[in-house]
Amino acid sequence: MYSIVASETFKASVQRFHAFLAHKYGVEFAQLQLSLVRQSIEQHLPSNPNIAVISPRLLDIGITEYRQWHIDKHNLLFYKVDSNHKEVQLLALMDSRQNIQKLLFELMLLA
């Protein structure tokens, strides 16, 4: 079993994700989506860390080691597997309707 580790960038992306969904669909919807994402992460990643492919979206901008998991139709999780330490490092959460380059730029400003 792998442990799940949330990076500071991931925590910031969760705030952006929540704000995006709350603005478009309401706070209750945003909270429900976060709950579903959390459940999916806890249920699947510890036992199956390679559930996702290397991210094609990030390959386009030169990032080659991160995985992109389509948790459902719109929710995307970016993470990295550290096999040596048996960790899944959560990197970013986003809605597929968000602009990934804009999100990454905003997250870099917060770092």
C-alpha positions as CSV (number, residue, x, y, z in Angstrom):
1,M,0.0,0.0,0.0
2,Y,1.2,3.5,-0.8
3,S,0.7,6.5,1.4
4,I,-0.9,9.6,0.1
5,V,0.9,12.9,0.5
6,A,-0.7,16.3,-0.4
7,S,1.8,18.9,-1.6
8,E,1.3,22.6,-0.8
9,T,0.6,23.2,-4.5
10,F,-2.1,20.5,-4.3
11,K,-3.7,22.3,-1.3
12,A,-3.7,25.6,-3.2
13,S,-5.2,23.9,-6.3
14,V,-8.0,22.4,-4.2
15,Q,-8.8,26.0,-3.1
16,R,-8.9,27.1,-6.7
17,F,-10.9,24.1,-7.7
18,H,-13.5,24.8,-5.0
19,A,-13.6,28.5,-5.9
20,F,-14.1,27.7,-9.6
21,L,-16.9,25.2,-8.9
22,A,-18.6,27.4,-6.3
23,H,-18.6,30.3,-8.7
24,K,-20.1,28.3,-11.5
25,Y,-22.4,25.9,-9.7
26,G,-22.7,26.9,-6.1
27,V,-20.9,26.1,-2.8
28,E,-22.9,22.9,-2.1
29,F,-21.9,21.4,-5.5
30,A,-18.3,22.3,-5.0
31,Q,-18.2,20.7,-1.6
32,L,-19.9,17.5,-3.0
33,Q,-17.3,17.3,-5.7
34,L,-14.4,17.7,-3.2
35,S,-16.0,14.9,-1.1
36,L,-16.3,12.6,-4.2
37,V,-12.7,13.4,-5.2
38,R,-11.4,12.6,-1.7
39,Q,-13.3,9.3,-1.6
40,S,-11.9,8.3,-5.0
41,I,-8.3,9.1,-4.0
42,E,-8.6,7.2,-0.7
43,Q,-10.3,4.2,-2.3
44,H,-8.1,3.8,-5.4
45,L,-4.6,5.3,-5.2
46,P,-3.1,3.6,-2.1
47,S,-3.5,0.2,-3.7
48,N,-3.2,1.2,-7.4
49,P,-0.9,4.2,-7.8
50,N,-0.4,3.6,-11.5
51,I,-4.1,3.9,-12.3
52,A,-3.4,6.9,-14.5
53,V,-1.3,7.5,-17.6
54,I,1.5,10.0,-17.8
55,S,-0.3,13.3,-18.4
56,P,-0.6,14.2,-22.1
57,R,-1.7,17.8,-21.1
58,L,1.5,18.3,-19.2
59,L,3.7,16.6,-21.8
60,D,2.6,19.4,-24.2
61,I,4.3,21.9,-21.9
62,G,7.4,19.8,-21.1
63,I,6.5,18.0,-17.8
64,T,7.1,14.3,-18.2
65,E,6.8,12.5,-14.9
66,Y,3.3,13.4,-13.7
67,R,0.2,11.3,-14.0
68,Q,-3.2,12.6,-15.0
69,W,-6.2,10.7,-13.6
70,H,-9.7,11.4,-14.9
71,I,-11.5,10.7,-11.7
72,D,-14.8,11.3,-13.5
73,K,-16.0,13.3,-16.5
74,H,-14.6,16.7,-15.3
75,N,-12.3,16.2,-12.3
76,L,-8.6,15.7,-13.0
77,L,-6.0,14.8,-10.5
78,F,-2.3,15.2,-11.2
79,Y,0.1,13.2,-9.1
80,K,3.5,11.6,-9.0
81,V,4.4,8.1,-7.8
82,D,7.5,7.7,-5.6
83,S,8.1,4.0,-5.7
84,N,11.2,4.2,-3.5
85,H,9.2,5.7,-0.6
86,K,5.9,4.0,-1.6
87,E,4.2,7.4,-1.8
88,V,1.7,9.0,-4.1
89,Q,2.4,12.7,-4.1
90,L,-0.7,14.7,-5.0
91,L,0.3,17.7,-7.1
92,A,-2.9,19.4,-8.5
93,L,-6.6,19.0,-8.8
94,M,-8.6,20.7,-11.5
95,D,-11.9,20.7,-13.4
96,S,-11.3,19.9,-17.0
97,R,-13.1,23.1,-17.9
98,Q,-10.4,25.2,-16.2
99,N,-7.4,26.4,-18.2
100,I,-4.4,24.3,-17.1
101,Q,-1.8,26.9,-18.1
102,K,-3.6,29.6,-16.2
103,L,-4.0,27.4,-13.2
104,L,-0.3,26.4,-13.2
105,F,0.7,30.0,-13.5
106,E,-1.5,31.0,-10.6
107,L,-0.1,28.1,-8.5
108,M,3.4,29.1,-9.3
109,L,2.7,32.6,-8.1
110,L,1.4,31.2,-4.8
111,A,4.5,29.0,-4.3
